Amino acid sequence: MATVRTFPFTIPGYDKGPLRGDVRTQDVRDGRPVVVIFHGFKGFKDWGFFPHIAERLARSGFTAVTFNFSGSGIGPDFETFSEAERFQRSKPSGDLADAATVWEAVLAGGLVDGLAAPSAAGVLGHSRGGGAAIVHANEHPQCRALVTWAAISTYHRWGPETLRRWREHGSIDIVNARTGQVLPIGTQFLDDLEAHNERLDVLAAAAAVKAPWLLIHGRADETVKVEEAERLREAAGDGTDLEIIDGGSHTLGAVHPWGGSTPQLDRAMDRTVGWFLEHLY
């Protein structure tokens, strides 16, 4: 089996700051199918399972592209939230702009030196990145296969009292459970939801997605309840498959730093690779 190589890249993000990512592939020159991976809220390209599913896809014959959204807050060490001001300015349409930037660079070839344009392209998204993947797939008909893990069905995730305080104070504090760091988000997030309400309607996008779509969700997901997956499946059309994994948490049992795989994660990775093999080759 050919060796998987990793090629880092840096391109401008939607906020004009650096958009950092990695390309994993066995061969940059042969134009094989590509899978672009979107992380979720408080996630990042090197969190827990992302390097492992990217490596697995690359060993299975794909080029796998991971990157940190501009609003992730993760700095150049790829581990700590050292760019808190970018996290504070994050917004859903910014994620979509970053996704489109990476996507267009991948399709054109040359995201990294010598990388050929792919023969086909698909998207994998987790949690909020799953919501972004759904909207992205609807907006980019070149997306020939979609997989989401624990995808949100809506960006509206706060009650009226929280929204009132958020507006009143000008920000809301988000606590990162892993690091204990308090990360504020400004009201531009709310302004973005209001200004782009139709575009950011995940269920409407789900109803319009044309690509074959595999939804994976843990039955024990404590963050995005399994009912959201059921609503997405109900909104989606033919060619969509929902697998609910018994015992699966929001991260399918995976942790960061990486502590090894779990049966639930193994099942998700097996199904994901199989879906892309079926629909991108």
Buried (B, 14 or more C-beta within 10 A) or exposed (E): EEEBEBBEBEBEBBBEBBBBBBBBBBBBEEBBBBBBBBBBBBBBBBBBBBBBBBBBBBBBBBBBBBBBBBBBBBBEEBBBBEBBEBBBBBBBBBBBBBBBBBBEBBBEBEBBEEBBEBBBBBBBBBBBBBBBBBBBBBBBEBBBBBBBBBBBBBBBEBEEEEBEEBEEEEBBEBEBEEEEBEBBBBBBBBEBBEEBEEBBBBBBBBBBBEBBBBBBBBBBBEBBBBEBBBBBBEBBEEBBBBBBBEEBBBBBBBBBEBEEBBEBBEBBBEBBBEBBBEBBE
